[in-house]
Amino acid sequence: MNMLPYIFVLIAGILWGTTGTLQTFLQDGISPIAIAGVRSSIGGGVLLLVVLLMKKINFRNWSWKWTLLAAITIALFQSFFFTSIRFTGVAVGTVVTIGSSPVFAGLVEWLLWKRKPTRIWGAATTLAIIGCILLFVNKGEATVNLTGVLLGLCAGVMFAFYTNCSKQLTEKEDTLPAVAMTFSLCALLLLPFSQDGISWVFSSQNSWPMILMGLGATSLAYVLFLAGLGKISSSSAVTLSLAEPLTAALLGVFLVGEYLSLTSWVGIMLLLGGIIVLTMGSRKSTNETVQLETNNEEIKTT
């Protein structure tokens, strides 16, 4: 079994995990939706320029339906997630959103595409979600606000739908132009709702974190995510993307000087365990399937 798709999605999750640390270098008081809009415009705009120069986009025959659905769902995901954090804090908002998205991804995949999640996915996702909860359980300033929790669940649903829409898109279009078009449209959807405009980006303090966030945590991350998504199930990809909170927590410890309790370290180990179970378990399952198919072919020819 080719491990590259799993590695691509893991690297994408790691890159997403840098956004929290990068935001600590920005000036205080900038609207999260403004950050998301500018991040999307940098990440999508640069890729769009590249693919236009490469003549990789045929606008007349482009898969507009899936691109628009992917852009709307990722824009709603960011809006719901950031608003959830304002109501209920980073810890609870992150656990509800990131923890629920693999479950919703499995349900969406099952209901829409009739692809039932595997036992390996179930075990790995359970481990990862428990790990995510333990990782954030002792974080300060956590408030269980019903509105915030509901918004976090909506964000989890939107990321699940984004993943499934993107999978359909990449079956029809190349990965690079797919990401370019999706995030360029996403930026157009988000920027009108930004309370701060874009003038703050040109400050020297804000420009380099946003460039890194746009190119690394958006352009490169989503290209890798969609490249991996084309070869594995949507539910597995969303579970593997739980590398995001894992990375964010470790960067917080080693770069920002945050403290993690013993419970949080246990959560990190469970998160890692879930990722390993999914990656290695899926590899074993695929190898067994291939072997079974080979044996069946041998029986038919004898």
C-alpha positions as CSV (number, residue, x, y, z in Angstrom):
1,M,0.0,0.0,0.0
2,N,1.2,3.5,-0.9
3,M,1.8,5.4,2.4
4,L,2.2,8.8,0.6
5,P,-1.5,9.9,0.8
6,Y,-1.5,9.4,4.5
7,I,1.8,11.2,4.9
8,F,0.5,14.1,2.8
9,V,-2.6,14.5,5.0
10,L,-0.5,14.3,8.1
11,I,1.8,17.0,6.9
12,A,-1.2,19.1,6.0
13,G,-2.5,18.7,9.6
14,I,0.9,19.7,10.9
15,L,1.0,22.9,8.8
16,W,-2.6,23.8,9.9
17,G,-1.3,23.4,13.5
18,T,1.1,26.3,13.0
19,T,-1.7,28.9,12.5
20,G,-2.3,29.4,16.2
21,T,1.3,30.1,16.9
22,L,1.6,32.4,13.9
23,Q,-1.4,34.4,15.1
24,T,0.4,35.2,18.4
25,F,2.8,37.3,16.4
26,L,-0.1,39.5,15.0
27,Q,-1.3,42.7,16.5
28,D,-4.0,42.3,19.1
29,G,-7.7,42.9,18.2
30,I,-7.7,41.8,14.6
31,S,-11.0,40.1,13.6
32,P,-10.5,36.3,13.2
33,I,-12.7,36.4,10.1
34,A,-10.4,39.1,8.6
35,I,-7.4,36.8,9.3
36,A,-9.2,33.9,7.6
37,G,-10.2,36.0,4.6
38,V,-6.7,37.4,4.1
39,R,-5.2,34.0,4.7
40,S,-7.5,32.5,2.0
41,S,-6.8,35.4,-0.4
42,I,-3.0,35.0,-0.1
43,G,-3.1,31.2,-0.3
44,G,-5.7,31.0,-3.1
45,G,-4.5,34.1,-5.0
46,V,-0.9,32.9,-5.3
47,L,-1.9,29.5,-6.5
48,L,-4.5,31.0,-8.9
49,L,-1.7,33.2,-10.5
50,V,0.5,30.1,-10.8
51,V,-2.1,27.9,-12.5
52,L,-3.2,30.8,-14.8
53,L,0.4,31.2,-15.9
54,M,0.6,27.4,-16.4
55,K,-2.7,27.5,-18.3
56,K,-4.1,24.7,-16.0
57,I,-7.6,26.1,-15.8
58,N,-10.3,25.8,-18.4
59,F,-13.0,28.1,-17.1
60,R,-15.6,27.0,-19.6
61,N,-15.5,23.3,-18.6
62,W,-14.6,23.8,-15.0
63,S,-16.4,21.9,-12.2
64,W,-18.1,25.0,-10.8
65,K,-20.7,23.1,-8.7
66,W,-18.2,21.3,-6.5
67,T,-15.8,24.2,-6.4
68,L,-18.6,26.6,-5.1
69,L,-19.7,24.0,-2.6
70,A,-16.2,23.5,-1.3
71,A,-15.6,27.3,-1.1
72,I,-18.9,27.9,0.8
73,T,-18.3,25.0,3.2
74,I,-14.7,26.0,4.1
75,A,-15.8,29.7,4.5
76,L,-18.6,28.6,6.8
77,F,-16.2,26.3,8.7
78,Q,-13.8,29.1,9.4
79,S,-16.7,31.5,10.4
80,F,-18.4,29.0,12.7
81,F,-15.2,27.9,14.3
82,F,-13.8,31.4,15.1
83,T,-17.2,32.6,16.3
84,S,-17.5,29.5,18.5
85,I,-14.2,30.3,20.1
86,R,-15.4,33.8,21.0
87,F,-18.4,32.3,22.9
88,T,-16.8,29.3,24.6
89,G,-13.0,29.8,24.5
90,V,-10.3,28.1,22.5
91,A,-10.2,24.9,24.5
92,V,-13.9,23.9,24.3
93,G,-14.3,25.4,20.7
94,T,-11.4,23.4,19.5
95,V,-12.5,20.1,21.1
96,V,-16.0,20.4,19.9
97,T,-15.1,21.4,16.3
98,I,-12.0,19.2,15.7
99,G,-13.3,16.3,17.8
100,S,-16.7,16.2,16.1
101,S,-15.5,16.6,12.5
102,P,-14.2,13.0,12.0
103,V,-17.6,11.6,13.2
104,F,-19.5,13.9,10.9
105,A,-17.2,13.0,8.0
106,G,-17.9,9.3,8.6
107,L,-21.6,10.0,8.7
108,V,-21.6,12.2,5.6
109,E,-19.6,9.6,3.7
110,W,-22.0,6.9,4.8
111,L,-25.2,8.8,4.0
112,L,-24.2,10.4,0.8
113,W,-21.9,7.9,-0.8
114,K,-23.0,4.7,1.0
115,R,-19.5,4.0,2.1
116,K,-19.6,2.5,5.6
117,P,-16.7,3.4,7.9
118,T,-14.4,0.6,8.9
119,R,-13.7,-0.7,12.4
120,I,-10.1,0.5,12.1
121,W,-11.4,4.0,11.4
122,G,-13.8,3.8,14.4
123,A,-11.1,2.6,16.8
124,A,-8.6,5.2,15.6
125,T,-11.1,8.0,15.6
126,T,-12.2,7.1,19.2
127,L,-8.6,7.2,20.4
128,A,-8.0,10.5,18.7
129,I,-11.1,12.2,20.0
130,I,-10.4,11.1,23.6
131,G,-6.9,12.3,23.1
132,C,-8.1,15.7,21.8
133,I,-10.4,16.1,24.8
134,L,-7.6,15.2,27.3
135,L,-5.2,17.6,25.5
136,F,-7.5,20.6,26.1
137,V,-9.3,19.6,29.3
138,N,-7.0,21.6,31.6
139,K,-6.7,24.6,29.4
140,G,-7.8,27.8,31.1
141,E,-10.7,30.1,30.4
142,A,-13.0,27.3,29.2
143,T,-16.7,28.2,29.2
144,V,-19.3,25.6,28.2
145,N,-21.6,28.0,26.4
146,L,-24.5,26.4,24.5
147,T,-24.3,28.8,21.6
148,G,-20.6,28.3,21.3
149,V,-20.9,24.5,21.4
150,L,-23.6,24.5,18.7
151,L,-21.4,26.7,16.5
152,G,-18.5,24.4,17.1
153,L,-20.7,21.4,16.0
154,C,-21.7,23.4,12.9
155,A,-18.1,24.0,12.1
156,G,-17.4,20.3,12.4
157,V,-20.2,19.5,10.0
158,M,-18.9,22.1,7.5
159,F,-15.4,20.7,7.6
160,A,-16.9,17.2,7.0
161,F,-18.9,18.5,4.0
162,Y,-15.8,20.5,2.7
163,T,-13.8,17.3,2.7
164,N,-16.4,15.3,0.8
165,C,-17.0,18.1,-1.7
166,S,-13.2,18.5,-2.3
167,K,-12.9,14.8,-2.8
168,Q,-15.6,15.0,-5.6
169,L,-13.8,18.1,-7.0
170,T,-10.3,16.4,-7.2
171,E,-11.9,13.5,-9.1
172,K,-12.7,15.9,-11.9
173,E,-9.9,18.5,-11.6
174,D,-6.2,18.6,-10.8
175,T,-5.3,19.3,-7.2
176,L,-3.4,22.6,-7.7
177,P,-6.1,24.5,-9.7
178,A,-8.8,23.0,-7.4
179,V,-7.2,24.5,-4.3
180,A,-6.5,27.8,-6.1
181,M,-10.1,28.2,-7.2
182,T,-11.7,27.1,-3.9
183,F,-9.7,29.5,-1.7
184,S,-9.9,32.4,-4.1
185,L,-13.7,32.0,-4.0
186,C,-13.5,31.5,-0.2
187,A,-11.7,34.8,0.2
188,L,-14.3,36.6,-1.9
189,L,-17.0,35.2,0.4
190,L,-15.1,36.1,3.7
191,L,-13.5,39.5,3.1
192,P,-16.8,41.5,2.8
193,F,-17.6,40.3,6.4
194,S,-14.2,41.4,7.7
195,Q,-14.5,44.2,10.3
196,D,-11.0,45.3,9.9
197,G,-10.5,45.5,6.1
198,I,-7.0,44.5,4.8
199,S,-4.9,47.6,5.6
200,W,-3.5,45.9,8.8
201,V,-1.8,43.3,6.6
202,F,0.7,45.9,5.4
203,S,2.2,46.5,8.8
204,S,5.6,44.8,9.1
205,Q,4.5,43.0,12.3
206,N,1.5,41.4,10.5
207,S,2.8,40.9,7.0
208,W,5.2,38.0,7.5
209,P,2.9,35.8,9.8
210,M,0.1,36.3,7.2
211,I,2.4,35.3,4.3
212,L,3.5,32.2,6.2
213,M,-0.1,31.4,7.1
214,G,-1.2,32.0,3.5
215,L,1.5,30.1,1.7
216,G,2.4,27.4,4.2
217,A,-0.8,26.7,6.2
218,T,-3.2,27.3,3.3
219,S,-1.6,26.9,-0.2
220,L,0.8,24.0,0.6
221,A,-1.3,22.5,3.3
222,Y,-4.5,22.2,1.3
223,V,-2.6,21.0,-1.8
224,L,-1.2,18.2,0.2
225,F,-4.5,17.5,1.9
226,L,-6.3,17.2,-1.4
227,A,-3.5,15.2,-3.0
228,G,-3.8,12.7,-0.1
229,L,-7.6,12.9,-0.1
230,G,-7.8,11.6,-3.7
231,K,-6.4,8.3,-2.6
232,I,-8.0,7.7,0.8
233,S,-11.5,8.0,2.3
234,S,-12.8,11.4,3.5
235,S,-13.4,10.0,7.0
236,S,-9.8,8.8,7.3
237,A,-8.5,12.1,6.0
238,V,-10.4,14.1,8.6
239,T,-9.2,11.8,11.4
240,L,-5.6,12.2,10.3
241,S,-6.1,16.0,10.2
242,L,-6.3,15.8,14.1
243,A,-2.5,16.2,13.8
244,E,-3.5,19.9,13.8
245,P,-4.3,20.3,17.5
246,L,-1.4,18.0,18.3
247,T,1.0,20.3,16.5
248,A,-0.5,23.4,18.0
249,A,-0.1,22.0,21.5
250,L,3.6,21.0,20.9
251,L,4.4,24.4,19.3
252,G,2.8,26.1,22.2
253,V,5.1,24.2,24.6
254,F,8.4,24.6,22.7
255,L,8.0,28.0,21.1
256,V,5.5,30.0,23.1
257,G,6.4,28.6,26.5
258,E,3.0,27.1,27.4
259,Y,2.6,24.5,30.1
260,L,1.0,21.1,29.5
261,S,-0.3,19.0,32.4
262,L,0.2,15.2,32.6
263,T,-3.4,14.7,31.4
264,S,-2.6,16.8,28.3
265,W,0.5,14.6,27.6
266,V,-1.6,11.5,27.9
267,G,-4.0,13.1,25.4
268,I,-1.1,13.7,23.0
269,M,-0.1,10.0,23.2
270,L,-3.7,8.9,22.5
271,L,-3.8,11.3,19.5
272,L,-0.6,9.9,18.2
273,G,-1.9,6.4,18.9
274,G,-5.1,7.1,16.9
275,I,-3.1,8.4,13.9
276,I,-0.8,5.3,14.0
277,V,-3.7,2.9,14.3
278,L,-5.4,4.5,11.3
279,T,-2.3,4.6,9.1
280,M,-0.9,1.2,9.9
281,G,-4.3,-0.5,10.3
282,S,-5.5,0.8,6.9
283,R,-2.2,-0.4,5.4
284,K,-2.7,-3.9,6.8
285,S,-6.4,-4.0,5.8
286,T,-5.5,-3.0,2.2
287,N,-2.7,-5.6,2.0
288,E,-5.1,-8.3,3.1
289,T,-7.7,-7.2,0.6
290,V,-5.2,-7.3,-2.2
291,Q,-4.0,-10.7,-1.1
292,L,-7.6,-12.0,-1.0
293,E,-8.3,-10.7,-4.5
294,T,-5.1,-12.3,-5.7
295,N,-6.1,-15.6,-4.2
296,N,-9.5,-15.4,-5.8
297,E,-8.0,-14.8,-9.2
298,E,-5.7,-17.8,-8.8
299,I,-8.7,-20.0,-7.8
300,K,-10.6,-18.8,-10.9
301,T,-7.7,-19.7,-13.2
302,T,-7.2,-23.2,-11.9
